[in-house]
Amino acid sequence: MYCVKKITEDMYWIGASDRRLELFENVYPIPKGVSYNSYVILDEKTVLLDTVDHSVCEQFLENLEYVLNGRSLDYIVVNHMEPDHCASLAEVVIRHPNVKLVGNAKTFTMMKQFFDFEVDNRAVVIKEGDTLQTGKHTLAFAMIPMVHWPEAMVTYDVCDKVLYSADAFGTFGALNGNIFADEVNFENEWLEEARRYLTNIVGKYGAQVQAALKKAAALDIEIICPLHGPVWRENLGWFIDKYQKWSTYTPEDHAVLILYASIYGNTESAVNVLAGRISDAGEKNIAMYDVSKTDPSYLLAEAFRCDRIVFACPTYNAGLFPKMETLLAELKAHNFQNRKVAVMENGTWAISAGKQMKEILSSMKNMEIYDNTLTVKSSLKKEQLEELDGIVEFLMK
């Protein structure tokens, strides 16, 4: 059965959601599922903007044929070639063999790598600033390379002032009937997953996101149609500001984040004491995570949110506890920067975790690292409380 949503007079959402998938890109947990958005414009020429993942292909094809209502499909605009958005492309080509495919040169290079159908005789190769007239609608194209693949582009409908934004402005989470951001409590129910999506998927490419935002700022946009998550038609500036912060590695909140690894509980005990003393100093926004219990994608998103971070870790096999080592590697790989950080280490002999953590942190840009590493030898002692208060003072400055 078809399941579509009308967005404007002649444009429809025809996507679908997957609530069964455990890991997005086989890496990131998605307990709330994910949507794959696709859109159709019914003008003098019919236009499909992107397809969907194989997992929801059957629903998508029913939606497409319902909206077309017997009309042939004239164009498919391929904003992004990643399989979660192009896997169903061949199925559409089979059903509409005369369709023209619109993309840039890199789009078609990748398309030939993924598919065996004839590409060249269907290809409409566009470049930055080109337009496509479909009747009353004029579609203009802009390149957004590395947001987050090199071929990525966006499409702007001059007529309805709609930005088809590819992976930009997307979020994890299945759509539950309400496809518009203003129909849900986005800040309380969706923002965390939007942050986790952007920081993990595109976090490494802050400069490229900034370039894309500058292009978007030059357009008169009334609706943003991303490839994942809700469609935006109100309060666009609020969400764009979030992207501005995340892509410039600017802390979203004035908050202390404590990230710790603990084998037998002694490091955890030490950071609990630290958290209490930070609270006593007047801090109300404190978040704590055991890195062994929480997936790194959540921890990375929280690091992007908070302006001050404490890393606490035991020495393990003369190195870092593996889960902490993984987290720090993830932060570095995502170009993390611009934070105030302090380090605590633990060990019963040959303690080296603090030095190793600082080496990794100091390789990141613009990190203000507290000079004194608090060294816990097996368990925190009363005489170390003054050192602990030194961390508190550093964080509260």
C-alpha positions as CSV (number, residue, x, y, z in Angstrom):
1,M,0.0,0.0,0.0
2,Y,1.3,3.4,-0.9
3,C,2.3,5.9,1.9
4,V,3.1,9.4,0.6
5,K,3.0,13.0,1.9
6,K,2.2,16.1,0.0
7,I,4.7,18.9,0.7
8,T,3.7,21.6,-1.9
9,E,1.1,21.9,-4.6
10,D,3.0,19.5,-6.9
11,M,5.8,18.0,-4.8
12,Y,5.5,14.8,-2.7
13,W,7.6,12.9,-0.2
14,I,7.7,9.3,-1.3
15,G,10.3,7.9,1.1
16,A,10.1,5.2,3.8
17,S,11.5,4.3,7.2
18,D,13.4,1.3,8.5
19,R,12.9,0.4,12.1
20,R,14.6,-3.0,11.9
21,L,18.1,-1.9,11.0
22,E,20.5,-2.2,14.0
23,L,23.5,-0.3,12.7
24,F,23.6,2.6,10.2
25,E,26.5,2.0,7.8
26,N,27.0,-1.1,9.9
27,V,28.7,1.2,12.5
28,Y,26.3,3.5,14.3
29,P,23.5,2.2,16.5
30,I,20.1,3.5,15.5
31,P,17.6,2.4,18.2
32,K,15.0,4.8,16.7
33,G,15.5,3.6,13.2
34,V,16.2,5.8,10.1
35,S,14.2,7.3,7.2
36,Y,15.2,7.3,3.6
37,N,13.7,10.3,1.9
38,S,12.8,10.7,-1.7
39,Y,10.8,13.3,-3.5
40,V,8.8,13.8,-6.7
41,I,7.9,16.9,-8.6
42,L,4.9,16.7,-10.9
43,D,5.5,19.4,-13.5
44,E,5.3,19.4,-17.3
45,K,8.2,17.0,-16.8
46,T,8.2,14.6,-13.8
47,V,11.2,14.6,-11.6
48,L,12.4,12.1,-8.9
49,L,14.9,13.4,-6.5
50,D,17.0,10.5,-5.2
51,T,15.9,6.9,-4.4
52,V,16.2,4.8,-1.2
53,D,18.0,1.9,0.4
54,H,17.2,-1.7,-0.7
55,S,15.5,-2.3,2.7
56,V,12.5,-0.1,1.8
57,C,12.6,-0.4,-2.0
58,E,9.3,-2.1,-2.3
59,Q,7.4,0.6,-0.4
60,F,9.3,3.3,-2.3
61,L,8.3,1.8,-5.7
62,E,4.7,1.6,-4.7
63,N,4.8,5.3,-3.6
64,L,6.5,6.3,-6.8
65,E,3.9,4.6,-9.1
66,Y,1.0,6.0,-7.1
67,V,2.2,9.6,-7.3
68,L,3.0,9.3,-11.0
69,N,-0.5,7.9,-11.6
70,G,0.3,6.5,-15.0
71,R,2.7,9.2,-16.1
72,S,6.2,8.3,-17.3
73,L,9.2,9.5,-15.3
74,D,11.3,12.0,-17.2
75,Y,14.2,12.8,-14.8
76,I,16.0,11.3,-11.8
77,V,18.2,13.8,-10.0
78,V,20.9,12.0,-8.1
79,N,22.2,14.3,-5.4
80,H,24.2,11.5,-3.6
81,M,25.4,8.1,-4.8
82,E,25.8,6.4,-1.5
83,P,23.8,3.1,-1.6
84,D,21.3,4.2,1.2
85,H,20.1,6.7,-1.4
86,C,20.9,5.1,-4.8
87,A,20.4,1.4,-4.2
88,S,17.0,1.4,-5.8
89,L,18.1,3.3,-8.9
90,A,18.3,0.3,-11.1
91,E,14.8,-0.8,-10.2
92,V,13.4,2.6,-11.3
93,V,15.4,2.5,-14.5
94,I,13.9,-0.9,-15.3
95,R,10.4,0.5,-14.8
96,H,11.1,3.7,-16.7
97,P,13.7,2.9,-19.3
98,N,13.5,6.3,-21.1
99,V,14.3,8.3,-17.9
100,K,17.2,10.8,-17.9
101,L,19.6,10.7,-15.0
102,V,20.8,14.1,-13.8
103,G,24.2,14.4,-11.9
104,N,27.7,15.7,-12.1
105,A,30.7,14.0,-13.7
106,K,31.7,12.2,-10.4
107,T,28.1,11.0,-10.0
108,F,28.3,9.0,-13.2
109,T,31.7,7.6,-12.5
110,M,30.4,6.1,-9.3
111,M,27.1,5.1,-11.0
112,K,29.0,2.9,-13.4
113,Q,30.9,1.3,-10.5
114,F,27.7,0.4,-8.7
115,F,25.4,-0.6,-11.6
116,D,25.5,-2.5,-14.9
117,F,22.7,-0.7,-16.8
118,E,23.6,1.7,-19.6
119,V,24.4,5.1,-18.1
120,D,25.9,7.3,-20.8
121,N,22.8,7.4,-23.0
122,R,20.7,8.5,-20.1
123,A,23.2,10.9,-18.5
124,V,22.5,14.6,-18.2
125,V,25.8,15.9,-16.9
126,I,25.5,19.1,-14.9
127,K,28.1,21.3,-13.1
128,E,28.0,24.1,-10.5
129,G,25.3,26.7,-11.3
130,D,23.6,24.8,-14.1
131,T,19.8,24.7,-14.2
132,L,17.1,22.3,-15.5
133,Q,13.7,23.6,-16.6
134,T,10.8,21.2,-16.0
135,G,7.9,23.6,-16.7
136,K,7.2,26.1,-14.1
137,H,10.0,24.7,-11.9
138,T,13.7,25.7,-12.4
139,L,16.1,23.3,-10.6
140,A,19.5,24.8,-9.9
141,F,22.5,22.7,-8.9
142,A,25.4,23.3,-6.5
143,M,28.3,21.0,-5.5
144,I,28.9,20.2,-1.9
145,P,31.9,17.8,-2.2
146,M,32.8,15.8,0.9
147,V,29.4,16.4,2.6
148,H,30.2,13.6,2.8
149,W,31.2,12.0,-0.5
150,P,33.1,13.8,-3.3
151,E,30.2,13.7,-5.7
152,A,27.6,15.1,-3.3
153,M,25.4,18.0,-4.6
154,V,22.2,19.8,-3.7
155,T,19.3,20.9,-5.8
156,Y,17.4,24.2,-5.3
157,D,13.9,24.6,-6.7
158,V,13.7,28.3,-7.6
159,C,9.9,28.2,-8.0
160,D,9.0,26.8,-4.6
161,K,12.2,27.9,-2.8
162,V,12.9,24.3,-1.8
163,L,16.5,23.0,-1.0
164,Y,16.9,19.3,-1.6
165,S,19.9,19.1,0.7
166,A,21.2,15.5,0.3
167,D,22.8,14.4,3.5
168,A,23.1,17.9,4.9
169,F,20.4,18.7,7.6
170,G,19.7,15.0,8.0
171,T,19.2,13.1,11.2
172,F,18.9,9.5,12.5
173,G,15.4,8.4,13.4
174,A,12.4,6.8,11.6
175,L,9.5,9.1,10.6
176,N,6.4,8.3,12.6
177,G,3.7,9.8,10.3
178,N,4.7,13.4,11.0
179,I,7.3,14.2,8.3
180,F,7.8,17.9,9.2
181,A,10.1,19.1,12.0
182,D,7.4,21.5,13.2
183,E,5.0,18.6,13.8
184,V,7.3,17.0,16.4
185,N,9.1,18.1,19.5
186,F,12.4,18.3,17.6
187,E,14.6,19.8,20.3
188,N,13.6,17.2,23.0
189,E,13.0,14.2,20.8
190,W,15.2,14.6,17.7
191,L,18.1,17.0,18.4
192,E,20.4,14.4,20.0
193,E,20.1,12.1,17.0
194,A,20.6,15.1,14.6
195,R,23.8,16.0,16.5
196,R,25.0,12.4,16.5
197,Y,24.3,12.1,12.8
198,L,26.1,15.2,11.8
199,T,29.1,14.8,14.1
200,N,29.7,11.2,13.3
201,I,28.9,11.1,9.6
202,V,30.2,14.5,8.5
203,G,32.1,15.7,11.6
204,K,35.5,15.3,9.9
205,Y,34.5,17.6,7.1
206,G,33.7,20.8,9.0
207,A,35.3,23.1,6.4
208,Q,33.3,21.5,3.6
209,V,30.1,21.9,5.6
210,Q,30.9,25.5,6.1
211,A,31.4,25.9,2.3
212,A,27.9,24.3,1.8
213,L,26.3,26.6,4.4
214,K,27.8,29.7,2.7
215,K,26.1,28.5,-0.6
216,A,22.8,28.0,1.2
217,A,23.0,31.4,2.8
218,A,22.9,33.0,-0.7
219,L,19.6,31.3,-1.4
220,D,16.0,32.2,-0.4
221,I,15.1,28.9,1.2
222,E,11.6,28.2,2.6
223,I,11.8,24.4,2.8
224,I,14.7,22.0,3.4
225,C,14.2,18.5,2.2
226,P,17.0,16.3,3.5
227,L,17.6,12.6,2.7
228,H,17.2,11.5,6.3
229,G,14.8,12.8,9.0
230,P,12.2,15.5,9.1
231,V,11.5,18.1,6.4
232,W,12.0,21.7,7.6
233,R,9.5,24.4,6.7
234,E,9.6,26.5,9.9
235,N,12.4,27.8,12.2
236,L,15.1,27.0,9.6
237,G,17.5,29.4,11.2
238,W,17.5,27.6,14.5
239,F,18.6,24.3,12.8
240,I,21.1,26.0,10.5
241,D,22.7,27.6,13.6
242,K,23.2,24.1,15.1
243,Y,25.0,23.1,11.9
244,Q,27.1,26.3,12.1
245,K,28.3,25.3,15.6
246,W,28.9,21.7,14.9
247,S,30.8,22.3,11.6
248,T,33.1,25.0,13.3
249,Y,33.7,22.7,16.3
250,T,32.1,25.4,18.5
251,P,30.7,24.0,21.8
252,E,27.0,24.0,21.8
253,D,26.6,24.1,25.6
254,H,28.6,25.4,28.5
255,A,28.9,22.0,30.2
256,V,31.4,19.6,31.7
257,L,31.7,16.1,30.1
258,I,33.5,13.4,32.1
259,L,34.5,10.4,30.0
260,Y,36.0,7.6,32.0
261,A,37.2,4.0,31.7
262,S,37.3,1.8,34.8
263,I,38.2,-1.8,35.2
264,Y,37.4,-2.5,38.8
265,G,35.6,0.7,39.8
266,N,38.4,2.7,41.3
267,T,38.7,5.2,38.4
268,E,34.9,5.5,38.4
269,S,35.0,6.3,42.1
270,A,37.6,9.0,41.5
271,V,35.5,10.7,38.8
272,N,32.4,10.5,41.0
273,V,34.3,12.5,43.6
274,L,35.5,14.9,41.0
275,A,31.9,15.4,39.7
276,G,30.7,16.1,43.2
277,R,33.3,18.8,43.7
278,I,32.5,20.3,40.2
279,S,28.9,20.5,41.3
280,D,30.0,22.1,44.7
281,A,31.8,24.8,42.6
282,G,28.4,25.7,41.0
283,E,28.4,23.8,37.8
284,K,24.9,22.5,37.0
285,N,25.5,21.0,33.6
286,I,27.6,17.8,34.1
287,A,27.5,14.7,31.9
288,M,29.3,11.4,32.8
289,Y,29.8,8.4,30.6
290,D,31.5,5.0,31.1
291,V,33.2,4.5,27.7
292,S,32.9,0.8,28.0
293,K,29.1,1.0,28.3
294,T,28.3,3.7,25.7
295,D,28.8,3.5,22.0
296,P,31.5,5.9,20.7
297,S,29.0,7.6,18.4
298,Y,27.1,9.0,21.4
299,L,30.4,10.0,23.2
300,L,31.7,11.8,20.1
301,A,28.4,13.7,19.8
302,E,28.5,14.7,23.5
303,A,32.1,15.9,23.0
304,F,30.9,18.2,20.2
305,R,28.2,19.5,22.5
306,C,30.2,20.3,25.6
307,D,33.0,22.9,26.0
308,R,35.0,21.2,28.9
309,I,36.0,17.6,29.0
310,V,37.8,15.3,31.6
311,F,39.3,12.1,30.3
312,A,40.0,9.5,33.0
313,C,41.6,6.2,32.1
314,P,43.7,3.3,33.6
315,T,46.9,2.1,32.1
316,Y,46.2,-1.2,30.3
317,N,49.0,-3.5,28.9
318,A,51.3,-0.5,29.1
319,G,48.9,1.5,26.9
320,L,45.5,3.0,27.2
321,F,42.4,1.0,28.2
322,P,41.1,-0.1,24.7
323,K,37.7,1.6,24.8
324,M,39.3,5.0,25.7
325,E,42.0,4.5,23.0
326,T,39.2,3.9,20.5
327,L,37.3,7.0,21.6
328,L,40.3,9.3,21.4
329,A,41.1,7.9,17.9
330,E,37.5,8.6,16.9
331,L,37.8,12.2,18.1
332,K,41.0,12.8,16.3
333,A,39.7,11.2,13.1
334,H,36.7,13.5,13.2
335,N,39.0,16.6,13.4
336,F,37.9,17.4,17.0
337,Q,39.2,20.7,18.3
338,N,38.6,23.9,20.4
339,R,38.0,22.4,23.9
340,K,39.3,22.8,27.4
341,V,40.4,19.3,28.7
342,A,41.9,17.7,31.8
343,V,43.3,14.2,32.2
344,M,43.2,11.7,35.0
345,E,45.2,8.4,35.0
346,N,45.2,5.3,37.1
347,G,47.4,2.2,37.5
348,T,49.0,0.0,40.1
349,W,52.4,0.0,38.5
350,A,54.1,1.5,35.4
351,I,51.4,4.2,35.0
352,S,51.5,5.8,31.5
353,A,47.9,6.5,30.5
354,G,48.0,10.2,31.2
355,K,51.0,10.8,29.0
356,Q,49.5,8.8,26.2
357,M,46.2,10.6,26.4
358,K,47.9,14.0,26.4
359,E,49.9,13.1,23.3
360,I,46.8,12.3,21.4
361,L,44.9,15.4,22.7
362,S,47.8,17.7,22.0
363,S,47.8,16.5,18.3
364,M,44.3,18.0,18.0
365,K,43.8,21.7,17.1
366,N,43.3,24.4,19.7
367,M,43.0,22.2,22.8
368,E,43.6,23.9,26.1
369,I,45.1,21.0,28.2
370,Y,45.4,21.3,32.0
371,D,49.1,21.0,32.8
372,N,48.8,18.7,35.8
373,T,47.8,15.1,35.3
374,L,46.1,13.6,38.3
375,T,47.6,10.2,38.9
376,V,45.6,7.7,40.9
377,K,47.7,4.8,42.2
378,S,45.1,2.1,42.4
379,S,42.6,4.2,44.4
380,L,42.1,7.9,45.1
381,K,43.5,9.1,48.5
382,K,42.4,11.9,50.7
383,E,45.6,13.8,50.3
384,Q,44.9,14.0,46.5
385,L,41.7,16.1,47.0
386,E,43.7,19.3,46.6
387,E,44.9,18.0,43.2
388,L,41.3,17.2,42.3
389,D,40.3,20.7,43.2
390,G,43.0,22.0,40.8
391,I,41.1,20.3,38.0
392,V,37.9,21.9,39.2
393,E,39.4,25.3,39.3
394,F,40.8,24.9,35.8
395,L,37.4,23.8,34.4
396,M,35.5,26.6,36.2
397,K,37.7,29.5,35.0
